[in-house]
Amino acid sequence: MIRLVDALGGNEMHVARYYMKRGAYLAAANRAQGVVKDYANTKYPEEALAIMVAAYDKLQLPQLRDDARRVLALNYPQSQYLSKSWTVEEMPWWKLWK
């Protein structure tokens, strides 16, 4: 059951990353918010919060950006996304295992 929930959270993150790559920042923020809410016990909420920070920054919503960053800092004080912002990782098409 845990693997199934993890797979569902991974799928939501994949969609959020796709939306960020396409420039649909509001949709990406909504997907990431769903991951934080529905899949909090998986490995994805840290990246989801980072996507929310990046999406709200692109949407020029500083209050929401700062709130998401504050939650990220409180829950993940050692996060790599605190020192550098989340960016779309361009991977080769054949690297499916990441």
TAQUIPE-V331386 format. One record per residue. N is the residue number from 1. NEAR is the number of other C-alpha atoms within 10 Angstrom. Layout:
n=N near=NEAR
n=N near=NEAR
//
This chain:
n=1 near=6
n=2 near=9
n=3 near=9
n=4 near=9
n=5 near=14
n=6 near=17
n=7 near=13
n=8 near=16
n=9 near=25
n=10 near=17
n=11 near=13
n=12 near=20
n=13 near=22
n=14 near=15
n=15 near=16
n=16 near=27
n=17 near=24
n=18 near=16
n=19 near=18
n=20 near=22
n=21 near=15
n=22 near=10
n=23 near=13
n=24 near=16
n=25 near=23
n=26 near=17
n=27 near=16
n=28 near=28
n=29 near=25
n=30 near=16
n=31 near=22
n=32 near=31
n=33 near=19
n=34 near=18
n=35 near=26
n=36 near=20
n=37 near=11
n=38 near=14
n=39 near=19
n=40 near=14
n=41 near=14
n=42 near=18
n=43 near=12
n=44 near=18
n=45 near=24
n=46 near=22
n=47 near=20
n=48 near=28
n=49 near=28
n=50 near=26
n=51 near=31
n=52 near=31
n=53 near=27
n=54 near=23
n=55 near=26
n=56 near=22
n=57 near=16
n=58 near=16
n=59 near=15
n=60 near=11
n=61 near=12
n=62 near=13
n=63 near=11
n=64 near=16
n=65 near=21
n=66 near=15
n=67 near=15
n=68 near=21
n=69 near=20
n=70 near=16
n=71 near=14
n=72 near=23
n=73 near=16
n=74 near=10
n=75 near=13
n=76 near=15
n=77 near=12
n=78 near=11
n=79 near=14
n=80 near=13
n=81 near=21
n=82 near=15
n=83 near=8
n=84 near=9
n=85 near=11
n=86 near=18
n=87 near=13
n=88 near=10
n=89 near=8
n=90 near=7
n=91 near=9
n=92 near=7
n=93 near=6
n=94 near=6
n=95 near=7
n=96 near=7
n=97 near=4
n=98 near=4
//
